[in-house]
Amino acid sequence: MSDDIVNVTCPTCPTCGKAVEWSPTSPFRPFCSKRCQLIDLGEWAEEEKRIPSDVQITDSDEWSDETRH
């Protein structure tokens, strides 16, 4: 193993961009704080963020909680 120093950049908080230490001492990672974590959750809940899909779902589509086929 070499003694070369590897320059690894810290990941940044997806909400505010602050550097986040990726270790057990950062309980909210990838977020820097509980506040940023809750902001992100709120954006998902308000559907400001979404996962892209080719499937178009409308309010008229029927949903079912049944697991039987």
TAZI-V625995 format. One record per backbone hydrogen bond with DSSP energy under -1.0 kcal/mol. CO is the residue of the C=O (numbers start at 0). NH is the residue of the N-H. If there is no record, write none. Layout:
co = {CO:CO}
nh = {NH:NH}
//
This chain:
co = {10:12:17:20:22:25:27:32:33:34:35:36:37:38:39:40:41:42:42:43:57}
nh = {19:16:12:22:25:28:30:36:37:38:39:40:41:42:43:44:45:47:48:46:60}
//
